[in-house]
Amino acid sequence: MSKPTPTTVKRTVPLRKKNSELRSREYLTSKEIDALTKVVRHGRNGHRDATMILIGWRHAMRPGELVSIRWDQFDLEQGTFHVNRVKNGLPSVHPLSGAEIRALRKLKREQPDSRYVFLSERRGPMSVAGLQKMIARAGERAGIPFKVHPHMLRHTAGYKLANDGQDTRALQLYMGHRNIQNTTSYTQLSAKRFENFFED
């Protein structure tokens, strides 16, 4: 008598929806960034959260890069920020605006003994999951009509700089892309290239 063969149970994992099915775009407008910043300022960690959004989008940061920023990456006297990239990205040194320096100095006064810039309520470095929750909640409260995630801060910077007509090679270095093909995805979205197609 032959042994019964074990049956293989196939489990179907629901496929994740494409981003294009979840939202119409992967970047935010300047007004939406302002709205996010405004709503987080009224939260329990308002200054920290607003500063995270400011630094995240101004320096085109991935979530993992943003939560792991240390104070030794900043020279607040010279107004510079040594940006470390993940995913084998190119590091670079970015200038800091006056608004960024003021926000960072205030944060430093609030946590003088910390190695990391953005701390959780338990005084450890903020986690990517914590950042994701904060940005998603802020997007809902700001009335943005699609789900907002922290990587959108990076896309927003790339889209804005490309739309401003910044040189593609300079944009590549600013974003930390090793391959310029990654940078051209932002220049392809720029409306500037179509400006003179029609005359009124």
C-alpha positions in Angstrom: 0.0 0.0 0.0 1.5 3.3 -1.1 1.9 6.2 1.4 -0.3 9.1 0.8 1.7 12.0 -0.7 1.6 15.2 1.4 -0.5 17.9 -0.3 1.2 21.2 -0.9 -0.8 24.1 0.4 -0.4 27.1 -1.8 -0.8 30.4 0.0 -1.6 33.4 -2.0 -0.1 36.6 -0.8 -2.1 39.6 -1.9 -0.1 41.7 -4.4 0.8 45.2 -3.3 -1.0 47.8 -5.3 1.2 49.9 -7.7 1.9 53.4 -6.4 0.0 54.8 -9.4 -3.1 53.0 -8.1 -2.7 54.5 -4.7 -1.9 58.1 -5.6 -1.6 60.3 -8.7 2.0 61.3 -8.0 5.0 60.5 -5.8 6.0 64.1 -4.8 4.4 66.9 -2.9 3.9 70.6 -3.9 5.4 73.5 -2.0 1.9 74.2 -0.6 1.6 70.6 0.6 5.0 70.8 2.3 3.9 74.0 4.1 0.6 72.3 5.1 2.5 69.3 6.5 4.8 71.6 8.5 2.0 73.7 9.8 0.0 70.7 11.2 3.0 69.0 12.9 4.0 72.2 14.7 0.9 71.9 16.8 1.8 68.3 17.9 3.5 67.1 21.0 6.9 67.1 19.2 6.1 70.0 17.0 9.6 71.5 16.6 11.3 68.2 16.1 8.8 67.0 13.5 8.8 70.4 11.6 12.6 70.3 11.5 12.6 66.7 10.2 10.3 67.7 7.3 12.5 70.8 6.6 15.8 68.8 6.5 14.2 65.8 4.8 12.9 67.6 1.8 15.6 70.4 1.5 18.3 67.7 1.3 16.4 65.0 -0.6 16.8 62.5 2.2 15.6 58.9 2.3 13.9 57.9 5.5 16.8 55.8 6.7 19.2 58.7 6.1 17.0 61.2 7.9 16.5 59.3 11.1 20.2 58.5 11.4 21.5 62.0 11.2 24.1 62.8 13.9 25.1 66.2 15.2 28.7 65.7 14.0 27.4 65.9 10.4 26.6 69.6 10.8 28.8 72.6 11.0 26.4 75.2 12.2 29.0 77.9 12.3 30.0 77.4 8.6 26.4 76.5 7.6 27.2 73.1 6.1 25.8 69.6 6.3 27.8 66.4 5.4 25.1 64.2 3.9 25.6 60.5 4.2 23.7 58.4 1.7 22.4 54.8 1.9 21.9 52.4 -1.0 25.5 53.0 -2.1 24.8 56.6 -2.8 27.4 59.4 -3.1 28.0 61.5 0.0 28.2 65.2 -0.4 28.3 68.5 1.5 25.2 70.7 1.3 24.8 74.3 2.4 22.3 75.1 5.1 19.8 77.9 4.9 19.3 80.4 7.8 15.9 78.8 8.6 17.6 75.3 8.9 20.4 76.6 11.1 18.0 78.4 13.5 15.8 75.2 13.7 18.8 73.0 14.4 20.2 75.3 17.0 16.9 75.3 18.8 16.7 71.5 18.7 20.3 71.3 20.0 19.4 73.4 23.0 16.5 71.1 23.8 18.8 68.0 23.7 22.4 69.1 24.5 23.7 65.6 25.3 22.4 63.6 22.3 24.5 62.2 19.5 21.5 61.9 17.2 19.6 64.9 15.9 16.0 63.4 15.8 15.1 61.6 19.0 12.0 59.6 20.0 10.2 60.2 23.2 12.4 57.5 24.8 15.4 59.7 23.9 16.8 57.2 21.4 17.2 57.8 17.7 13.8 58.1 15.8 12.9 55.0 13.9 11.9 54.8 10.3 8.5 53.4 11.4 8.0 56.3 13.8 8.8 58.7 10.9 6.4 56.9 8.6 3.6 57.2 11.2 4.3 60.9 11.8 4.3 61.8 8.1 1.2 59.7 7.3 -0.8 61.3 10.2 0.4 64.8 9.1 -0.8 64.1 5.6 -4.2 63.2 6.8 -4.5 66.2 9.1 -3.3 68.5 6.3 -6.0 67.2 4.0 -3.7 65.9 1.4 -6.0 63.7 -0.8 -3.6 60.6 -0.9 -1.5 58.7 1.6 1.8 60.5 2.2 5.0 58.7 3.0 8.5 60.0 4.0 10.2 59.1 0.8 8.0 61.7 -0.8 10.2 64.4 0.8 13.1 63.2 -1.3 11.0 63.1 -4.5 9.7 66.6 -3.7 13.3 67.9 -3.6 14.2 66.2 -6.9 11.1 67.4 -8.7 11.4 71.0 -7.4 15.1 71.3 -8.4 14.5 69.8 -11.8 11.6 72.1 -12.3 13.7 75.1 -11.3 16.0 74.2 -14.2 19.0 73.1 -12.1 21.8 71.4 -14.1 21.2 67.6 -14.3 24.8 66.7 -13.3 24.6 69.0 -10.2 21.2 67.5 -9.3 22.7 64.0 -9.6 25.4 65.0 -7.0 22.9 66.7 -4.8 20.7 63.6 -4.7 23.7 61.3 -4.3 22.9 59.2 -7.4 25.8 57.1 -8.7 23.9 56.6 -12.0 22.5 59.7 -13.8 19.6 57.6 -15.1 18.1 57.8 -11.6 18.3 61.6 -11.8 16.7 61.9 -15.2 13.4 60.5 -13.7 13.1 64.0 -12.1 14.0 66.0 -15.2 11.4 63.9 -17.2 8.7 65.2 -14.8 9.8 68.9 -15.2 7.1 71.0 -16.8 9.8 73.6 -17.9 10.7 71.5 -20.9 7.2 72.0 -22.4 6.8 75.7 -21.6 6.9 77.1 -25.1 4.9 74.4 -26.9 1.8 76.6 -27.2 1.4 80.4 -27.4 -1.8 82.2 -26.3 
